Structures are given as C-alpha cells and as structure tokens.
Amino acid sequence: MTSPDAPATTDPDGAAGPAMVDWEAVAAGDELPTSSQTATLATSVAYAGASGDLNPLHYDADVASGISPTGGVIAHGMYSMGLASRLVTAWAGGPQHVASIDTRFSRPWPLGATATVGGTVKEVDGDTVTVTLWVRNPDGKPILRGRAVVVR
C-alpha cells in the first residue's frame, strides 16, 4: 500500500515515485509489487563490466557450453540479487530503510529467460519489517531466495 506523503524514491523499473509501503498499514502477508526482467547478453555484459566479474560463463557461448550447468550462458547470480535489492529498496522508500539483505542462489538463470522478482512481508515488529524475497524462473522455480530487514 502506498502512502501519498511518502518520500520520493525509485520504483523497480527505475522511475521516480513515492515509497510503495504505507508504514501505518503494512502487515504480514502483504505482497510487494512484482517486476520482470529478461536475462540478455546485453544485461550480462553490462553487469560483467560494472561488477568486474568477467567470467566467460556469463557472456561467451563457446566457453559456457562446456562448463555451464544449463549448457549455455547464464546471468550473474549477483544480478538477480541486485534486482531483488532494487525491489525492496524502492518499496521501503530508499536505501536508508534497508538494514540487511541475505540471499541464497537456488538455480542458474539462462540468458533468454524472463525472471519475476517479488516479496512478501513475513513479520512486522514495531518499526522493523521482515520481507521474504524471491526471484523465480518462468516455471515458477526459485532462482534466488532471500530475506530483507527493513526499518521505518
């Protein structure tokens, strides 16, 4: 739920807007808005350059065919974590509200596949909100599972 007087932030798609959480009404079971992202060679090369992780598994089809668990190029695991982080940060109203994010990578994300990013409020304890985060492949299987602690 969005509060009309919430501070401006960035939504999961990068547009400026208000925080998505209504701090007065947030409750366990609330769903964060979802967003989708397709892993492409362009996103993989851009992430490799930005992160310094130049493992050819993430951009070279010839190399990946011999070492990848999918037989092809896969997106960086940390890219999926970045998408989950971006979602919870926008929902909370900015990075100052995110106390921690812990994630576990569940399976590879092949290039060409579209993943969905989302989360669910697990617990509200005063000014602290615990959110379960996930990134899922097109079959609904987790690419990433995680937890974020958000503070008002």
ChimeraX attribute file (.defattr): number of C-alpha atoms within 10 A of each C-alpha:
attribute: neighborCount
match mode: 1-to-1
recipient: residues
	/A:1	17
	/A:2	14
	/A:3	14
	/A:4	10
	/A:5	9
	/A:6	16
	/A:7	13
	/A:8	14
	/A:9	20
	/A:10	19
	/A:11	23
	/A:12	21
	/A:13	13
	/A:14	11
	/A:15	10
	/A:16	12
	/A:17	14
	/A:18	21
	/A:19	24
	/A:20	25
	/A:21	20
	/A:22	17
	/A:23	18
	/A:24	10
	/A:25	10
	/A:26	16
	/A:27	17
	/A:28	14
	/A:29	14
	/A:30	16
	/A:31	16
	/A:32	21
	/A:33	16
	/A:34	14
	/A:35	16
	/A:36	17
	/A:37	16
	/A:38	16
	/A:39	21
	/A:40	19
	/A:41	18
	/A:42	11
	/A:43	18
	/A:44	21
	/A:45	19
	/A:46	13
	/A:47	18
	/A:48	19
	/A:49	11
	/A:50	10
	/A:51	12
	/A:52	9
	/A:53	13
	/A:54	15
	/A:55	12
	/A:56	16
	/A:57	22
	/A:58	26
	/A:59	24
	/A:60	15
	/A:61	16
	/A:62	13
	/A:63	16
	/A:64	19
	/A:65	14
	/A:66	12
	/A:67	13
	/A:68	16
	/A:69	14
	/A:70	15
	/A:71	15
	/A:72	19
	/A:73	28
	/A:74	26
	/A:75	25
	/A:76	26
	/A:77	17
	/A:78	15
	/A:79	17
	/A:80	25
	/A:81	24
	/A:82	11
	/A:83	22
	/A:84	28
	/A:85	24
	/A:86	20
	/A:87	25
	/A:88	31
	/A:89	23
	/A:90	26
	/A:91	26
	/A:92	27
	/A:93	24
	/A:94	18
	/A:95	16
	/A:96	11
	/A:97	18
	/A:98	21
	/A:99	14
	/A:100	13
	/A:101	18
	/A:102	13
	/A:103	18
	/A:104	14
	/A:105	17
	/A:106	15
	/A:107	15
	/A:108	18
	/A:109	26
	/A:110	22
	/A:111	21
	/A:112	14
	/A:113	15
	/A:114	17
	/A:115	25
	/A:116	21
	/A:117	28
	/A:118	21
	/A:119	23
	/A:120	18
	/A:121	21
	/A:122	18
	/A:123	17
	/A:124	17
	/A:125	10
	/A:126	8
	/A:127	10
	/A:128	16
	/A:129	23
	/A:130	20
	/A:131	25
	/A:132	22
	/A:133	25
	/A:134	27
	/A:135	27
	/A:136	21
	/A:137	20
	/A:138	11
	/A:139	8
	/A:140	10
	/A:141	13
	/A:142	20
	/A:143	21
	/A:144	23
	/A:145	19
	/A:146	18
	/A:147	22
	/A:148	23
	/A:149	20
	/A:150	24
	/A:151	18
	/A:152	15
